[in-house]
């Protein structure tokens, strides 16, 4: 009889330990809604081709123009941001700008 009681107690104890309380499932994140962003196309008036004569772009004839350090095809006679990457144009000589285009 003792063996039966010990066996039942052991079996009950094993069942009790084996039954875990179910953890609540974490909430799913809210779905991300995507909105369409309308961008204006870059001002292409200062985007030049590689065959441009840089000297003709020097309107004030001081021997210097402004050129984007990342996009050499963006050349202007005045300081302004690059229409492609929005970086400020750097002042360079006409010769250096022509050399950068090659």
Protein Blocks (a to p, Z undefined) as FASTA:
>chain_A
ZZmmmmmmmmmmmmmmmmccddddddddddddddddddddddfklcccfkbcfklmmmno
nopacddfklmmlccfbdcddfklopacddddfklmmmmmZZ
